Structure formats: structure tokens, C-alpha cells
Amino acid sequence: MKKIVFLIIGVILMILGIIGLMLPVVPQIPFLVAGAIMLMLGSEKVKNYISNHHLFKDHVEPHIHKNKWFSGIWEKINKEN
């Protein structure tokens, strides 16, 4: 049940992020990042895809461990699944 809720919230946030790409009034980055986090919490396949993607490994992962807040979120995502 918990994973279904994460998936639904993740899809809604991703849709809002895509709408934000088209409308200059709505911010897109917070919605897309939050949506990606929710989808990672809800699906092992999405988590593996994002974690193993070359853009994530090269550009995002090195910065996660430098910041305590991001590091805490990343540990929670890895602990959930």
C-alpha cells in the first residue's frame, strides 16, 4: 500500500513538473526532483534505472555525499527498497 501511494504521488509530481516546463509561472525543478524521489521510493525498477544512469553517476552522485540533507534522503531511498 505504501509503495502505491509513493507511485501515485510521484506521477502527480512529475506531471506538475512537465506542466512547469511549459508554463513559466510554475517551477519545474522542485516537482521533477520530488517526483523522481517518490518514484524511486515506490519502484525498485525506477530506482535501479536512475541509480545506474550515466548522468546520475557522473554528475549527481558525487554531490550527494557532500551534503548532509541529500545524503540522508539517499540513505532513506536505499533503505526503503
C-alpha positions as protocol buffer text, in pm:
chain_id: "A"
residue {
  index: 1
  type: MET
  ca { x: 0 y: 0 z: 0 }
}
residue {
  index: 2
  type: LYS
  ca { x: 281 y: 238 z: 89 }
}
residue {
  index: 3
  type: LYS
  ca { x: 455 y: 185 z: -245 }
}
residue {
  index: 4
  type: ILE
  ca { x: 133 y: 253 z: -436 }
}
residue {
  index: 5
  type: VAL
  ca { x: 95 y: 586 z: -255 }
}
residue {
  index: 6
  type: PHE
  ca { x: 457 y: 678 z: -342 }
}
residue {
  index: 7
  type: LEU
  ca { x: 395 y: 588 z: -707 }
}
residue {
  index: 8
  type: ILE
  ca { x: 74 y: 794 z: -728 }
}
residue {
  index: 9
  type: ILE
  ca { x: 234 y: 1097 z: -562 }
}
residue {
  index: 10
  type: GLY
  ca { x: 542 y: 1057 z: -784 }
}
residue {
  index: 11
  type: VAL
  ca { x: 337 y: 1051 z: -1104 }
}
residue {
  index: 12
  type: ILE
  ca { x: 137 y: 1357 z: -994 }
}
residue {
  index: 13
  type: LEU
  ca { x: 456 y: 1549 z: -914 }
}
residue {
  index: 14
  type: MET
  ca { x: 614 y: 1452 z: -1245 }
}
residue {
  index: 15
  type: ILE
  ca { x: 303 y: 1573 z: -1431 }
}
residue {
  index: 16
  type: LEU
  ca { x: 322 y: 1904 z: -1243 }
}
residue {
  index: 17
  type: GLY
  ca { x: 691 y: 1928 z: -1335 }
}
residue {
  index: 18
  type: ILE
  ca { x: 614 y: 1871 z: -1703 }
}
residue {
  index: 19
  type: ILE
  ca { x: 342 y: 2136 z: -1687 }
}
residue {
  index: 20
  type: GLY
  ca { x: 601 y: 2364 z: -1527 }
}
residue {
  index: 21
  type: LEU
  ca { x: 825 y: 2318 z: -1830 }
}
residue {
  index: 22
  type: MET
  ca { x: 553 y: 2468 z: -2049 }
}
residue {
  index: 23
  type: LEU
  ca { x: 426 y: 2740 z: -1813 }
}
residue {
  index: 24
  type: PRO
  ca { x: 679 y: 2995 z: -1690 }
}
residue {
  index: 25
  type: VAL
  ca { x: 478 y: 3060 z: -1370 }
}
residue {
  index: 26
  type: VAL
  ca { x: 505 y: 2705 z: -1231 }
}
residue {
  index: 27
  type: PRO
  ca { x: 850 y: 2594 z: -1109 }
}
residue {
  index: 28
  type: GLN
  ca { x: 951 y: 2265 z: -1268 }
}
residue {
  index: 29
  type: ILE
  ca { x: 1271 y: 2153 z: -1092 }
}
residue {
  index: 30
  type: PRO
  ca { x: 1128 y: 2101 z: -740 }
}
residue {
  index: 31
  type: PHE
  ca { x: 837 y: 1899 z: -880 }
}
residue {
  index: 32
  type: LEU
  ca { x: 1061 y: 1685 z: -1102 }
}
residue {
  index: 33
  type: VAL
  ca { x: 1311 y: 1615 z: -823 }
}
residue {
  index: 34
  type: ALA
  ca { x: 1039 y: 1535 z: -569 }
}
residue {
  index: 35
  type: GLY
  ca { x: 861 y: 1319 z: -827 }
}
residue {
  index: 36
  type: ALA
  ca { x: 1180 y: 1126 z: -901 }
}
residue {
  index: 37
  type: ILE
  ca { x: 1238 y: 1067 z: -529 }
}
residue {
  index: 38
  type: MET
  ca { x: 881 y: 944 z: -480 }
}
residue {
  index: 39
  type: LEU
  ca { x: 904 y: 714 z: -782 }
}
residue {
  index: 40
  type: MET
  ca { x: 1234 y: 575 z: -651 }
}
residue {
  index: 41
  type: LEU
  ca { x: 1067 y: 501 z: -318 }
}
residue {
  index: 42
  type: GLY
  ca { x: 776 y: 332 z: -492 }
}
residue {
  index: 43
  type: SER
  ca { x: 951 y: 121 z: -754 }
}
residue {
  index: 44
  type: GLU
  ca { x: 1269 y: -85 z: -747 }
}
residue {
  index: 45
  type: LYS
  ca { x: 1294 y: -68 z: -1130 }
}
residue {
  index: 46
  type: VAL
  ca { x: 1285 y: 313 z: -1132 }
}
residue {
  index: 47
  type: LYS
  ca { x: 1541 y: 326 z: -850 }
}
residue {
  index: 48
  type: ASN
  ca { x: 1777 y: 94 z: -1038 }
}
residue {
  index: 49
  type: TYR
  ca { x: 1732 y: 286 z: -1364 }
}
residue {
  index: 50
  type: ILE
  ca { x: 1805 y: 624 z: -1207 }
}
residue {
  index: 51
  type: SER
  ca { x: 2089 y: 493 z: -988 }
}
residue {
  index: 52
  type: ASN
  ca { x: 2266 y: 324 z: -1280 }
}
residue {
  index: 53
  type: HIS
  ca { x: 2214 y: 601 z: -1538 }
}
residue {
  index: 54
  type: HIS
  ca { x: 2542 y: 757 z: -1653 }
}
residue {
  index: 55
  type: LEU
  ca { x: 2424 y: 1117 z: -1598 }
}
residue {
  index: 56
  type: PHE
  ca { x: 2334 y: 1039 z: -1238 }
}
residue {
  index: 57
  type: LYS
  ca { x: 2658 y: 855 z: -1167 }
}
residue {
  index: 58
  type: ASP
  ca { x: 2880 y: 1121 z: -1327 }
}
residue {
  index: 59
  type: HIS
  ca { x: 2711 y: 1444 z: -1217 }
}
residue {
  index: 60
  type: VAL
  ca { x: 2472 y: 1389 z: -925 }
}
residue {
  index: 61
  type: GLU
  ca { x: 2611 y: 1108 z: -712 }
}
residue {
  index: 62
  type: PRO
  ca { x: 2941 y: 1284 z: -623 }
}
residue {
  index: 63
  type: HIS
  ca { x: 2744 y: 1579 z: -480 }
}
residue {
  index: 64
  type: ILE
  ca { x: 2505 y: 1365 z: -276 }
}
residue {
  index: 65
  type: HIS
  ca { x: 2771 y: 1262 z: -28 }
}
residue {
  index: 66
  type: LYS
  ca { x: 2895 y: 1620 z: 19 }
}
residue {
  index: 67
  type: ASN
  ca { x: 2559 y: 1744 z: 151 }
}
residue {
  index: 68
  type: LYS
  ca { x: 2410 y: 1600 z: 472 }
}
residue {
  index: 69
  type: TRP
  ca { x: 2050 y: 1663 z: 365 }
}
residue {
  index: 70
  type: PHE
  ca { x: 2088 y: 1488 z: 29 }
}
residue {
  index: 71
  type: SER
  ca { x: 2290 y: 1213 z: 190 }
}
residue {
  index: 72
  type: GLY
  ca { x: 2007 y: 1148 z: 437 }
}
residue {
  index: 73
  type: ILE
  ca { x: 1748 y: 1129 z: 159 }
}
residue {
  index: 74
  type: TRP
  ca { x: 1969 y: 895 z: -44 }
}
residue {
  index: 75
  type: GLU
  ca { x: 2014 y: 664 z: 259 }
}
residue {
  index: 76
  type: LYS
  ca { x: 1637 y: 658 z: 313 }
}
residue {
  index: 77
  type: ILE
  ca { x: 1576 y: 568 z: -52 }
}
residue {
  index: 78
  type: ASN
  ca { x: 1830 y: 287 z: -35 }
}
residue {
  index: 79
  type: LYS
  ca { x: 1691 y: 160 z: 297 }
}
residue {
  index: 80
  type: GLU
  ca { x: 1326 y: 159 z: 178 }
}
residue {
  index: 81
  type: ASN
  ca { x: 1375 y: -86 z: -108 }
}
